[in-house]
Amino acid sequence: MKKTYAILALSLKLFFLIKVQSLSNIILGIQSITESLPISSGAHVVLFSAFFGDVQLNILQKIMMNLIPLLAFICFFWKDCFNVLKNFLYIFFFQKKINKTSDEIVYLRSLIIATFAFGIFWLLSFIIPLSFLNILKKNSSIIAINSIVFGFLLLFIDRWKMLEQDGKITEKKAFFVGLTQIFALFMPGVSRMGVCITVLRFLGINRKESLKFSCLLAIPISLVSIAFDTLNLINYNEEIYFKFEPLIFILFSIFSFLILYALNKYIKNHSFFIFGLYRIILGGLILFLIK
């Protein structure tokens, strides 16, 4: 645990070395870094806005917001990413020679199925009026209530499944995990990472595997989001006031990686209780401030 606290202390030092020149950079840091934790980035933005006013990110900043945690996931789980990519290419070129029941192939299929299930609802989001989605995203009460409800679910389910740690990820479980991403997609304050870990714990998957699968699942989802925002950036004639600052990008990326490292170390001997409790307190604080 001492090493974990040392990592967190180093992360904070790196964070305070950053010369933040605008409130939007702070929002960028909050949203990108909290994506590595089972807490709601949206709830933190609402809390920040309660003190400093509403701050919007432009398209370029949204790309960075997804790119920073994406790099952290890839760097931290680089061996798993390499194996997934290797097996994917192996299936593509040598379909007749693979063992379709091997653990690695089942794991790859599970990731693909979960991504596909999420993609279905992501496409459906284009049918829903944008004005309705914006209302949901900006409703502080909804964000706070979701933070409390899903914080309680994470706390309760993780404690309830404390001794059930032998479950394996299967295609059926992965499909269910992908479907439940609808909560994070349409309900602000839920946390994509949080709901993914909560569902995996409910299905009997141990904490470390739940964290790893959640991060690996976030990679294709983040890539799609980055690609979509990049196309908007190319096609949309918006004047971008945000000047790209390599130091801020690098330090936020390092911070995100170290937070993920600390979380992985922490859950070896601890539960997600503290995160569930934190989400409940955060949601309650937001409700108190918006009265």
NORLIN-V788160 format. One record per run of one state. SS is the DSSP state (alpha for helix, beta for strand, coil for the rest). FROM is the first residue (numbers start at 1). TO is the last residue. Records with the same first field share a line. If there is no record, write none. Layout:
SS->FROM-TO / FROM-TO
This chain:
coil->1-1 / 18-22 / 35-40 / 53-58 / 77-77 / 94-94 / 98-102 / 125-129 / 139-139 / 161-170 / 187-191 / 203-206 / 236-245 / 267-272 / 290-291
alpha->2-17 / 23-34 / 41-52 / 59-76 / 78-93 / 95-97 / 103-124 / 130-138 / 140-160 / 171-186 / 192-202 / 207-235 / 246-266 / 273-289
